[in-house]
Amino acid sequence: MAKRLVPLLNRVLIEKIVPPAKTNSGILLPEKSSKLNSGKVISVGPGTRDRDGNIIPVVVKEGETVLLPEYGGTEVKLGEKQFYLYRDEDLLGTLHE
């Protein structure tokens, strides 16, 4: 079984951020209340090539938090964790605090 996945070309490995289901005081939150489809970049591929053979690097870096589309991505399970593979151009943006 694989322990590490390195994406090829312009693909990005994402671990989705799951919002908490209840507050610190134990109040259950509705599913739609704080749903922002975001994830943490775990690994990135080297990039894709243009017509001249030059590498176009991936825009995001490991450790960044990104905004994900509602649908899409390829589900990958490594051990007990669940990850998703997206193409670089499918990511909607980066999130900053």
Backbone as CSV, one residue per row, in Angstrom:
resi,resn,N_x,N_y,N_z,CA_x,CA_y,CA_z,C_x,C_y,C_z
1,MET,0.838,-1.184,0.000,0.000,0.000,0.000,0.880,1.243,0.000
2,ALA,0.481,2.226,-0.804,1.239,3.470,-0.922,1.101,4.314,0.346
3,LYS,2.188,4.937,0.730,2.173,5.810,1.904,2.216,7.277,1.500
4,ARG,2.659,7.536,0.258,2.787,8.915,-0.203,2.400,8.970,-1.671
5,LEU,1.685,10.016,-2.046,1.254,10.204,-3.417,1.807,11.518,-3.937
6,VAL,2.531,11.457,-5.045,3.039,12.660,-5.694,2.255,12.824,-6.992
7,PRO,1.463,13.891,-7.118,0.659,14.093,-8.319,1.517,14.320,-9.559
8,LEU,0.984,13.952,-10.710,1.668,14.169,-11.977,1.138,15.441,-12.645
9,LEU,1.950,15.990,-13.522,1.605,17.166,-14.322,1.062,18.309,-13.469
10,ASN,-0.127,18.826,-13.805,-0.650,20.006,-13.107,-1.709,19.635,-12.070
11,ARG,-1.594,18.467,-11.480,-2.588,18.036,-10.497,-2.142,18.407,-9.074
12,VAL,-3.150,18.598,-8.212,-2.912,19.029,-6.836,-3.645,18.073,-5.914
13,LEU,-2.963,17.568,-4.888,-3.565,16.682,-3.894,-4.086,17.534,-2.742
14,ILE,-5.402,17.397,-2.448,-6.079,18.239,-1.465,-6.683,17.384,-0.362
15,GLU,-6.573,17.855,0.871,-7.307,17.269,1.994,-8.391,18.270,2.363
16,LYS,-9.645,17.865,2.215,-10.754,18.777,2.473,-10.824,19.128,3.955
17,ILE,-11.184,20.378,4.234,-11.360,20.850,5.604,-12.831,20.668,5.955
18,VAL,-13.083,19.863,6.976,-14.452,19.585,7.410,-14.784,20.515,8.565
19,PRO,-15.820,21.364,8.413,-16.178,22.274,9.510,-16.732,21.486,10.692
20,PRO,-16.585,22.011,11.905,-17.089,21.292,13.080,-18.610,21.150,13.032
21,ALA,-19.115,20.022,13.538,-20.556,19.747,13.535,-21.243,20.360,14.745
22,LYS,-20.453,20.683,15.792,-21.054,21.333,16.948,-20.071,22.301,17.584
23,THR,-20.602,23.233,18.361,-19.785,24.257,19.008,-19.099,23.679,20.237
24,ASN,-18.237,24.486,20.855,-17.544,24.051,22.070,-18.509,23.758,23.207
25,SER,-19.643,24.459,23.223,-20.620,24.247,24.292,-21.560,23.080,24.004
26,GLY,-21.424,22.437,22.832,-22.214,21.257,22.528,-23.438,21.489,21.675
27,ILE,-23.616,22.698,21.163,-24.772,22.984,20.310,-24.499,22.442,18.916
28,LEU,-25.417,21.635,18.397,-25.276,21.083,17.057,-25.547,22.154,16.015
29,LEU,-24.667,22.245,15.026,-24.806,23.232,13.969,-25.484,22.600,12.755
30,PRO,-26.341,23.348,12.067,-26.932,22.817,10.836,-25.844,22.600,9.786
31,GLU,-26.072,21.680,8.890,-25.061,21.316,7.908,-24.672,22.477,7.001
32,LYS,-25.592,23.324,6.634,-25.333,24.424,5.696,-24.807,25.689,6.365
33,SER,-24.744,25.750,7.689,-24.431,27.005,8.366,-23.029,27.523,8.082
34,SER,-22.035,26.677,8.106,-20.660,27.157,7.923,-19.947,26.376,6.824
35,LYS,-20.680,26.009,5.793,-20.080,25.194,4.750,-19.352,26.069,3.741
36,LEU,-18.046,26.028,3.778,-17.199,26.664,2.787,-16.352,25.534,2.224
37,ASN,-16.500,25.265,0.972,-15.822,24.122,0.366,-14.347,24.467,0.179
38,SER,-13.552,24.157,1.176,-12.136,24.492,1.134,-11.306,23.271,1.498
39,GLY,-10.017,23.379,1.221,-9.120,22.278,1.531,-7.689,22.767,1.645
40,LYS,-6.856,21.898,2.196,-5.442,22.205,2.377,-4.645,21.461,1.318
41,VAL,-3.724,22.156,0.665,-2.878,21.551,-0.361,-1.833,20.680,0.320
42,ILE,-1.843,19.396,-0.006,-0.896,18.449,0.582,0.333,18.269,-0.308
43,SER,0.096,18.154,-1.618,1.186,17.925,-2.551,0.806,18.474,-3.918
44,VAL,1.785,18.932,-4.689,1.530,19.451,-6.033,2.447,18.766,-7.038
45,GLY,1.955,18.674,-8.265,2.759,18.118,-9.353,3.722,19.174,-9.877
46,PRO,4.616,18.778,-10.794,5.616,19.714,-11.313,5.045,20.767,-12.257
47,GLY,3.900,20.502,-12.863,3.303,21.436,-13.810,3.134,20.774,-15.164
48,THR,2.518,21.485,-16.071,2.291,20.971,-17.411,3.226,21.678,-18.388
49,ARG,3.291,21.187,-19.610,4.180,21.793,-20.614,3.365,22.535,-21.663
50,ASP,3.932,23.643,-22.149,3.284,24.363,-23.243,3.745,23.780,-24.578
51,ARG,3.361,24.402,-25.676,3.685,23.864,-27.015,5.180,23.868,-27.310
52,ASP,5.914,24.757,-26.675,7.361,24.837,-26.896,8.140,23.896,-25.984
53,GLY,7.452,23.206,-25.075,8.110,22.274,-24.166,8.518,22.882,-22.838
54,ASN,8.195,24.154,-22.611,8.527,24.809,-21.344,7.511,24.407,-20.282
55,ILE,7.983,24.227,-19.056,7.097,23.839,-17.962,6.342,25.056,-17.437
56,ILE,5.018,24.902,-17.320,4.176,25.918,-16.686,3.924,25.423,-15.266
57,PRO,4.524,26.056,-14.250,4.404,25.537,-12.882,2.992,25.678,-12.324
58,VAL,2.702,24.855,-11.323,1.421,24.920,-10.623,1.391,26.196,-9.792
59,VAL,0.235,26.855,-9.745,0.113,28.166,-9.096,0.153,28.058,-7.570
60,VAL,-0.453,27.022,-6.990,-0.518,26.901,-5.528,0.692,26.150,-4.983
61,LYS,0.930,26.325,-3.692,2.052,25.657,-3.019,1.530,24.779,-1.893
62,GLU,2.342,23.842,-1.466,1.963,22.958,-0.360,1.697,23.782,0.895
63,GLY,0.625,23.416,1.620,0.288,24.090,2.857,-0.731,25.208,2.691
64,GLU,-0.994,25.670,1.480,-1.975,26.732,1.260,-3.393,26.191,1.406
65,THR,-4.311,27.073,1.767,-5.731,26.727,1.844,-6.393,27.266,0.590
66,VAL,-7.137,26.394,-0.100,-7.740,26.770,-1.376,-9.246,26.598,-1.339
67,LEU,-9.923,27.351,-2.197,-11.363,27.248,-2.373,-11.623,26.255,-3.495
68,LEU,-12.475,25.259,-3.228,-12.718,24.174,-4.173,-14.071,24.327,-4.852
69,PRO,-14.203,23.791,-6.075,-15.515,23.790,-6.711,-16.446,22.834,-5.968
70,GLU,-17.753,23.039,-6.133,-18.721,22.212,-5.422,-18.634,20.748,-5.855
71,TYR,-18.405,20.533,-7.134,-18.304,19.170,-7.661,-16.963,19.000,-8.349
72,GLY,-16.511,17.772,-8.458,-15.276,17.502,-9.181,-14.223,16.902,-8.281
73,GLY,-13.093,16.668,-8.839,-11.995,16.054,-8.115,-12.112,14.544,-8.129
74,THR,-10.983,13.890,-8.029,-10.927,12.432,-7.983,-10.614,12.014,-6.560
75,GLU,-11.484,11.197,-5.987,-11.308,10.759,-4.600,-10.197,9.719,-4.515
76,VAL,-9.283,9.913,-3.558,-8.164,8.998,-3.334,-8.108,8.694,-1.849
77,LYS,-7.991,7.417,-1.499,-7.901,7.033,-0.089,-6.517,6.444,0.159
78,LEU,-5.774,7.062,1.070,-4.449,6.581,1.468,-4.505,6.239,2.944
79,GLY,-4.446,4.958,3.248,-4.590,4.524,4.630,-5.992,4.816,5.100
80,GLU,-6.118,5.560,6.184,-7.427,5.921,6.730,-7.892,7.308,6.274
81,LYS,-7.011,8.061,5.612,-7.341,9.429,5.218,-7.894,9.479,3.801
82,GLN,-8.747,10.475,3.566,-9.374,10.662,2.271,-8.874,11.969,1.658
83,PHE,-8.375,11.889,0.435,-7.848,13.043,-0.282,-8.566,13.178,-1.613
84,TYR,-8.331,14.312,-2.289,-8.917,14.562,-3.596,-7.846,15.120,-4.518
85,LEU,-7.873,14.685,-5.776,-6.969,15.204,-6.800,-7.749,16.160,-7.695
86,TYR,-7.229,17.369,-7.846,-7.820,18.377,-8.725,-6.756,18.853,-9.704
87,ARG,-7.193,19.301,-10.864,-6.280,19.977,-11.772,-6.078,21.399,-11.243
88,ASP,-4.926,21.961,-11.538,-4.584,23.304,-11.074,-5.630,24.335,-11.507
89,GLU,-6.098,24.251,-12.747,-7.060,25.242,-13.241,-8.465,25.066,-12.676
90,ASP,-8.752,23.929,-12.014,-10.066,23.715,-11.407,-10.216,24.417,-10.057
91,LEU,-9.110,24.762,-9.408,-9.172,25.429,-8.113,-9.671,26.860,-8.304
92,LEU,-10.541,27.311,-7.396,-11.180,28.617,-7.567,-10.375,29.779,-6.996
93,GLY,-9.527,29.534,-6.005,-8.733,30.602,-5.406,-8.063,30.136,-4.136
94,THR,-7.250,31.014,-3.564,-6.607,30.714,-2.287,-7.272,31.527,-1.194
95,LEU,-7.302,30.978,0.021,-7.916,31.649,1.169,-6.811,32.105,2.119
96,HIS,-6.909,33.354,2.557,-5.922,33.926,3.486,-6.653,34.492,4.701
97,GLU,-5.980,34.504,5.837,-6.595,35.049,7.052,-6.261,36.510,7.199
